[in-house]
Amino acid sequence: MENLIKSVPEPTLKRLPQYIHLLKKLKEDGIRQISSNTIANELNLDSIQVRKDLAVTGVVGKPKLGFDLEELYSALLHTLNWDNSTDAFLVGMGSLGSAILGYKTFPEYGLNIIAAFDNDEEKIGQSFAGTEVLSSDKLTDMIKRMHINIGVITVPANEAQKVAQQMIDGGIIAIWNYAPVHLKVPPEIIVVNAQLSQSLGVLTHKLAERLRYLNL
Amino acid sequence: MENLIKSVPEPTLKRLPQYIHLLKKLKEDGIRQISSNTIANELNLDSIQVRKDLAVTGVVGKPKLGFDLEELYSALLHTLNWDNSTDAFLVGMGSLGSAILGYKTFPEYGLNIIAAFDNDEEKIGQSFAGTEVLSSDKLTDMIKRMHINIGVITVPANEAQKVAQQMIDGGIIAIWNYAPVHLKVPPEIIVVNAQLSQSLGVLTHKLAERLRYLNL
């Protein structure tokens, strides 16, 4: 399976969790085979698109029978590396940071947030969702010592660049950035932006469009 | 300005918040003019892409001087309808729902979550971030009475479809869905998915790719 981890376009990667969520549910319902047409119908996607997306897993469906559901599910998890557990540190214990730390589903997605950091003296030493909050002063050193690869940034915009630098100094390779700011990082560092505003803009734009149409 | 609200491709819409965040910062720094090249450099984007993206606002830059920053900023807000305030209801007061309710920046993005709902008797009547949690039984009726257009879903996957239906029955037009499930809705309903797993999959895939490369 190792050679399945190869370059997949980002829009495809973003659709894969949908397939995983659907297949998980169907597995629980006892379904064992599924066609790409059924998947396309269930998710309201184009079936050619679905076939292309699923092809990145390397799993081949059988004519008429479709895919072995268990095999396809495992291969999708493997493509996103969700069949492995990766340790991560989170910095910024505001409301969003606390929510992410408390989100019970991330371990299913291979993400294991094992420590949280903040620079607020009142938060340091407190425990959230079973994890003690540590001082941000220790961040770089602990990343080095524990060989952490993923950093999650949930600090305010004006602190995010500094935190990113502390993470990179410690040896972080991949940053999941929730702060509403563009991080400047060396080209070898992976930054994936996860600002809630991205999808909110799509929503508010489309709603305005729809309301104007309805008023016509 | 009204006629500026027209169909814009989704990938463009998702990039607009980046420009807004950058321009907001530069405005605070006292900058008044900016070229698309400078914006492209600051955000590490292709400058042709930036020019195309900004063209959807209808604002035209001056040769050599570039854009009037204030004008461009206002037009970007207008394109996303973030210069208007839209009332929304949120359903699901778990850790993510509480975080979203407590997120102080949403009003800047035109989103005003004015009521929160849950079906957990222990949460009903409690107050989060200044908003009282109401019983989900009241959801449909209150949407009708208050003419609410946006519904935010932060319930677990297995409850999301039911909540979506209650929202639609009340007259909700646009759903911001955080539940890891595909919602089945009539074609006139706008659903924008905001599952955190979407961007996490990109992160964990790219990290696995990078680690394999480094091990070579």
Interface residues (C-beta under 8 A of the other chain):
Chain A: E2 I5 K6 S7 V8 E10 L13 K14 L16 P17 Q18 H21 L22 K25 E42 L43 N44 T79 L80 N81 W82 N84 T86 S95 L96 S98 A99 I100 G102 Y103 T105 F106 Y109 G110 L111 A129 N149 I150 A157 I173 A174 W176 P180 V181 H182 K184 E188 I190 V192 N193 A194 Q195 L196 S197 Q198 S199 L200 G201 V202 L203 T204 H205 K206 L207 A208 E209 R210 L211 R212
Chain B: E2 I5 K6 S7 V8 E10 L13 K14 L16 P17 Q18 H21 L22 K25 E42 L43 N44 T79 L80 N81 W82 N84 T86 S95 L96 S98 A99 I100 G102 Y103 T105 F106 Y109 G110 L111 A129 N149 I150 A157 I173 A174 W176 P180 V181 H182 K184 E188 I190 V192 N193 A194 Q195 L196 S197 Q198 S199 L200 G201 V202 L203 T204 H205 K206 L207 A208 E209 R210 L211 R212
